[in-house]
Amino acid sequence: MTPDENHHYAEFIDGFAHLMAAQRGMPLVGGRIFAYLLVCEPAEQTAAQIAEGVGATLGTVSSMTRLLLSARLIERVRRRGERSAVYLIAPDAMGSITRATLEATRFARQMTDRGLTLMADRPPAARARLQDLREVYLIFEESIPPLLESWEKRRREITA
């Protein structure tokens, strides 16, 4: 990306980084790297290109790419004959994000179940707030898998 193109996407990159920090606990630089890789051209970038693109040091990029690799959001590819590896968005990154959301939702619902068990001797009115939260999590937990399946089907149809 040229500096002008990078400036064009700066608001998106920062906004998306803050979103990932708020929703997933991702460090801001990790979110910036992920967002940058969503919009950069070419789609494959070296660590040096990423560092320039997000305004970070190579050491920070190294740490954050390890985090993104472990979350299965990006891939590292080394091509024969090339000195530097490149990073790109993993083919199933969006599925990984959705499955992580489902896992977090399931855990939250399980926690509400535990709270309701602890409150079993309390009157229904005292349990109502936690019961409402549990029902919201349960709806999300039941709704996300069919949505993910629908998205995956659509993705296969588009790429076929």
C-alpha atoms as a printed R data frame, in Angstrom:
    type eleno elety resid chain resno       x       y      z
1   ATOM     1    CA   MET     A     1   0.000   0.000  0.000
2   ATOM     2    CA   THR     A     2   1.183   3.468 -0.701
3   ATOM     3    CA   PRO     A     3   1.254   6.007  2.160
4   ATOM     4    CA   ASP     A     4  -1.783   7.737  0.598
5   ATOM     5    CA   GLU     A     5  -3.754   4.478  0.472
6   ATOM     6    CA   ASN     A     6  -2.730   3.661  4.034
7   ATOM     7    CA   HIS     A     7  -3.950   7.089  5.186
8   ATOM     8    CA   HIS     A     8  -7.227   6.435  3.357
9   ATOM     9    CA   TYR     A     9  -7.787   3.295  5.466
10  ATOM    10    CA   ALA     A    10  -6.369   4.632  8.758
11  ATOM    11    CA   GLU     A    11  -9.784   5.384 10.282
12  ATOM    12    CA   PHE     A    12 -11.069   1.924  9.378
13  ATOM    13    CA   ILE     A    13  -7.920   0.220 10.693
14  ATOM    14    CA   ASP     A    14  -8.031   2.083 14.011
15  ATOM    15    CA   GLY     A    15 -11.779   1.652 14.386
16  ATOM    16    CA   PHE     A    16 -11.595  -2.053 13.693
17  ATOM    17    CA   ALA     A    17  -8.683  -2.398 16.132
18  ATOM    18    CA   HIS     A    18 -10.771  -0.777 18.867
19  ATOM    19    CA   LEU     A    19 -13.669  -3.088 18.032
20  ATOM    20    CA   MET     A    20 -11.435  -6.161 18.363
21  ATOM    21    CA   ALA     A    21 -10.021  -4.822 21.626
22  ATOM    22    CA   ALA     A    22 -13.489  -4.268 23.071
23  ATOM    23    CA   GLN     A    23 -15.053  -7.507 21.825
24  ATOM    24    CA   ARG     A    24 -12.152  -9.952 21.888
25  ATOM    25    CA   GLY     A    25  -9.596  -8.413 24.229
26  ATOM    26    CA   MET     A    26  -7.151  -8.117 21.339
27  ATOM    27    CA   PRO     A    27  -4.288  -5.648 21.853
28  ATOM    28    CA   LEU     A    28  -4.809  -2.588 19.641
29  ATOM    29    CA   VAL     A    29  -1.738  -3.307 17.519
30  ATOM    30    CA   GLY     A    30  -2.966  -6.858 16.908
31  ATOM    31    CA   GLY     A    31  -6.310  -5.467 15.782
32  ATOM    32    CA   ARG     A    32  -4.570  -2.945 13.539
33  ATOM    33    CA   ILE     A    33  -2.536  -5.702 11.916
34  ATOM    34    CA   PHE     A    34  -5.642  -7.812 11.319
35  ATOM    35    CA   ALA     A    35  -7.576  -4.843  9.905
36  ATOM    36    CA   TYR     A    36  -4.607  -3.816  7.746
37  ATOM    37    CA   LEU     A    37  -4.409  -7.327  6.291
38  ATOM    38    CA   LEU     A    38  -8.121  -7.146  5.472
39  ATOM    39    CA   VAL     A    39  -7.644  -4.121  3.192
40  ATOM    40    CA   CYS     A    40  -4.014  -4.059  2.022
41  ATOM    41    CA   GLU     A    41  -2.833  -4.745 -1.517
42  ATOM    42    CA   PRO     A    42  -1.298  -7.096 -2.191
43  ATOM    43    CA   ALA     A    43  -3.085  -9.340  0.308
44  ATOM    44    CA   GLU     A    44   0.226 -10.918  1.329
45  ATOM    45    CA   GLN     A    45   2.528  -8.647  3.342
46  ATOM    46    CA   THR     A    46   5.955  -9.095  4.911
47  ATOM    47    CA   ALA     A    47   6.516  -8.156  8.537
48  ATOM    48    CA   ALA     A    48   8.340  -5.020  7.361
49  ATOM    49    CA   GLN     A    49   5.406  -3.996  5.175
50  ATOM    50    CA   ILE     A    50   2.979  -4.587  8.044
51  ATOM    51    CA   ALA     A    51   5.172  -2.583 10.421
52  ATOM    52    CA   GLU     A    52   5.177   0.333  7.989
53  ATOM    53    CA   GLY     A    53   1.467  -0.027  7.303
54  ATOM    54    CA   VAL     A    54   0.380   0.080 10.946
55  ATOM    55    CA   GLY     A    55   3.194   2.230 12.339
56  ATOM    56    CA   ALA     A    56   4.669  -0.424 14.631
57  ATOM    57    CA   THR     A    57   8.119  -1.838 15.259
58  ATOM    58    CA   LEU     A    58   9.190  -5.159 13.781
59  ATOM    59    CA   GLY     A    59   9.348  -6.597 17.313
60  ATOM    60    CA   THR     A    60   5.752  -5.599 17.989
61  ATOM    61    CA   VAL     A    61   4.651  -7.009 14.636
62  ATOM    62    CA   SER     A    62   6.445 -10.260 15.465
63  ATOM    63    CA   SER     A    63   4.644 -10.566 18.817
64  ATOM    64    CA   MET     A    64   1.248  -9.636 17.442
65  ATOM    65    CA   THR     A    65   1.481 -11.884 14.392
66  ATOM    66    CA   ARG     A    66   2.223 -14.806 16.744
67  ATOM    67    CA   LEU     A    67  -0.960 -13.931 18.627
68  ATOM    68    CA   LEU     A    68  -2.989 -13.679 15.411
69  ATOM    69    CA   LEU     A    69  -1.487 -16.946 14.146
70  ATOM    70    CA   SER     A    70  -2.465 -18.753 17.343
71  ATOM    71    CA   ALA     A    71  -6.013 -17.380 17.018
72  ATOM    72    CA   ARG     A    72  -6.088 -18.739 13.430
73  ATOM    73    CA   LEU     A    73  -6.872 -15.301 12.066
74  ATOM    74    CA   ILE     A    74  -3.816 -15.036  9.826
75  ATOM    75    CA   GLU     A    75  -1.407 -17.378  8.070
76  ATOM    76    CA   ARG     A    76   2.340 -17.183  7.601
77  ATOM    77    CA   VAL     A    77   3.604 -18.392  4.239
78  ATOM    78    CA   ARG     A    78   7.192 -18.809  3.125
79  ATOM    79    CA   ARG     A    79   7.703 -19.118 -0.618
80  ATOM    80    CA   ARG     A    80  10.663 -21.047 -1.997
81  ATOM    81    CA   GLY     A    81  13.418 -18.703 -3.033
82  ATOM    82    CA   GLU     A    82  12.093 -15.721 -1.067
83  ATOM    83    CA   ARG     A    83  13.876 -14.451  2.017
84  ATOM    84    CA   SER     A    84  10.912 -13.143  3.941
85  ATOM    85    CA   ALA     A    85   7.740 -14.896  4.948
86  ATOM    86    CA   VAL     A    86   4.463 -13.157  4.209
87  ATOM    87    CA   TYR     A    87   1.312 -12.882  6.286
88  ATOM    88    CA   LEU     A    88  -2.248 -12.924  5.048
89  ATOM    89    CA   ILE     A    89  -5.761 -13.389  6.363
90  ATOM    90    CA   ALA     A    90  -6.378 -17.090  7.031
91  ATOM    91    CA   PRO     A    91  -8.959 -18.651  4.695
92  ATOM    92    CA   ASP     A    92 -11.202 -19.545  7.650
93  ATOM    93    CA   ALA     A    93 -10.576 -16.423  9.748
94  ATOM    94    CA   MET     A    94 -14.219 -15.382  9.699
95  ATOM    95    CA   GLY     A    95 -15.289 -18.879 10.731
96  ATOM    96    CA   SER     A    96 -12.707 -18.788 13.538
97  ATOM    97    CA   ILE     A    97 -14.091 -15.464 14.747
98  ATOM    98    CA   THR     A    98 -17.641 -16.810 14.684
99  ATOM    99    CA   ARG     A    99 -16.702 -20.044 16.469
100 ATOM   100    CA   ALA     A   100 -14.864 -18.030 19.148
101 ATOM   101    CA   THR     A   101 -17.980 -15.883 19.582
102 ATOM   102    CA   LEU     A   102 -20.076 -19.030 19.950
103 ATOM   103    CA   GLU     A   103 -17.646 -20.438 22.500
104 ATOM   104    CA   ALA     A   104 -17.734 -17.212 24.530
105 ATOM   105    CA   THR     A   105 -21.533 -17.150 24.332
106 ATOM   106    CA   ARG     A   106 -21.759 -20.767 25.470
107 ATOM   107    CA   PHE     A   107 -19.424 -20.062 28.393
108 ATOM   108    CA   ALA     A   108 -21.468 -17.003 29.395
109 ATOM   109    CA   ARG     A   109 -24.692 -19.032 29.279
110 ATOM   110    CA   GLN     A   110 -23.081 -21.750 31.398
111 ATOM   111    CA   MET     A   111 -22.072 -19.110 33.928
112 ATOM   112    CA   THR     A   112 -25.657 -17.849 34.103
113 ATOM   113    CA   ASP     A   113 -26.781 -21.451 34.647
114 ATOM   114    CA   ARG     A   114 -24.369 -21.713 37.567
115 ATOM   115    CA   GLY     A   115 -25.641 -18.442 38.992
116 ATOM   116    CA   LEU     A   116 -29.239 -19.594 38.692
117 ATOM   117    CA   THR     A   117 -28.360 -22.840 40.462
118 ATOM   118    CA   LEU     A   118 -26.857 -20.830 43.311
119 ATOM   119    CA   MET     A   119 -30.033 -18.739 43.419
120 ATOM   120    CA   ALA     A   120 -32.381 -21.747 43.383
121 ATOM   121    CA   ASP     A   121 -33.781 -20.895 46.833
122 ATOM   122    CA   ARG     A   122 -34.465 -17.269 45.913
123 ATOM   123    CA   PRO     A   123 -37.854 -15.999 44.721
124 ATOM   124    CA   PRO     A   124 -38.477 -15.827 40.941
125 ATOM   125    CA   ALA     A   125 -38.374 -12.011 40.994
126 ATOM   126    CA   ALA     A   126 -34.841 -12.114 42.426
127 ATOM   127    CA   ARG     A   127 -33.761 -14.547 39.705
128 ATOM   128    CA   ALA     A   128 -35.469 -12.686 36.832
129 ATOM   129    CA   ARG     A   129 -32.532 -10.510 35.748
130 ATOM   130    CA   LEU     A   130 -30.138 -13.439 35.558
131 ATOM   131    CA   GLN     A   131 -32.803 -15.589 33.895
132 ATOM   132    CA   ASP     A   132 -33.309 -12.903 31.219
133 ATOM   133    CA   LEU     A   133 -29.575 -12.792 30.539
134 ATOM   134    CA   ARG     A   134 -29.446 -16.577 30.307
135 ATOM   135    CA   GLU     A   135 -32.257 -16.576 27.758
136 ATOM   136    CA   VAL     A   136 -30.457 -14.025 25.591
137 ATOM   137    CA   TYR     A   137 -27.278 -16.108 25.639
138 ATOM   138    CA   LEU     A   138 -29.271 -19.255 24.877
139 ATOM   139    CA   ILE     A   139 -30.897 -17.620 21.842
140 ATOM   140    CA   PHE     A   140 -27.469 -16.565 20.556
141 ATOM   141    CA   GLU     A   141 -26.045 -20.011 21.273
142 ATOM   142    CA   GLU     A   142 -28.842 -21.669 19.303
143 ATOM   143    CA   SER     A   143 -28.783 -19.129 16.465
144 ATOM   144    CA   ILE     A   144 -25.078 -18.846 15.695
145 ATOM   145    CA   PRO     A   145 -24.450 -22.420 14.389
146 ATOM   146    CA   PRO     A   146 -27.158 -22.251 11.681
147 ATOM   147    CA   LEU     A   147 -25.954 -18.775 10.702
148 ATOM   148    CA   LEU     A   148 -22.379 -20.038 10.428
149 ATOM   149    CA   GLU     A   149 -23.552 -23.001  8.348
150 ATOM   150    CA   SER     A   150 -25.541 -20.667  6.067
151 ATOM   151    CA   TRP     A   151 -22.535 -18.379  5.626
152 ATOM   152    CA   GLU     A   152 -20.232 -21.320  4.871
153 ATOM   153    CA   LYS     A   153 -22.718 -22.646  2.296
154 ATOM   154    CA   ARG     A   154 -22.991 -19.221  0.654
155 ATOM   155    CA   ARG     A   155 -19.204 -18.888  0.619
156 ATOM   156    CA   ARG     A   156 -18.858 -22.286 -1.096
157 ATOM   157    CA   GLU     A   157 -21.459 -21.301 -3.713
158 ATOM   158    CA   ILE     A   158 -19.749 -17.988 -4.425
159 ATOM   159    CA   THR     A   159 -16.312 -19.575 -4.828
160 ATOM   160    CA   ALA     A   160 -17.567 -22.577 -6.871
